[in-house]
Amino acid sequence: MGEELYAQAIDIFIEATATVDPERRVTLLSRALTADVVFWGPLGRAVGRRVVSDFIAAVVHGHPGGPGRLVRTTQVDAPGEWARFGWRYEGAGGETLLSGMDVVHVTAGGDIDEIIVFAGSSPEAIGRA
């Protein structure tokens, strides 16, 4: 399985974060994530597409700075069944509100079954600050 298949699932996930229509978001998430996806986010561990959809609605669309959008900032690096990619969360004016890196596990069928969110500065960057 190549990085293109991983990138496709990741980009569908990112597209789901951009839609405010809950039905469309669920449809997109069903194309990118397994039903029992494990989501390791800033609020801890949770399981299921609904949890991811609710997180998107509350955190991405409910951001205090106003609704923004998630943008993939790097190529997908996939040395095996795990992949990582950089991202940034932009405000309505295009300013970066938050950035980070996510790590995902992808099944043989090309669906994401685990997402680990790393938001904020990397430990190396913190050490240099």
HELIX and SHEET records of a PDB file:
HELIX    1   1 GLU A    3  ALA A   18  1                                  16    
HELIX    2   2 PRO A   22  ALA A   32  1                                  11    
HELIX    3   3 ARG A   49  PHE A   55  1                                   7    
HELIX    4   4 ILE A   56  VAL A   60  3                                   5    
HELIX    5   5 PRO A  123  ARG A  128  1                                   6    
SHEET    1   A 6 GLY A  44  VAL A  47  0                                        
SHEET    2   A 6 LEU A  33  GLY A  41 -1                                        
SHEET    3   A 6 ILE A 112  ALA A 119  1                                        
SHEET    4   A 6 THR A  96  VAL A 106 -1                                        
SHEET    5   A 6 TRP A  82  GLU A  90 -1                                        
SHEET    6   A 6 ARG A  69  ARG A  72 -1                                        
END                                                                             
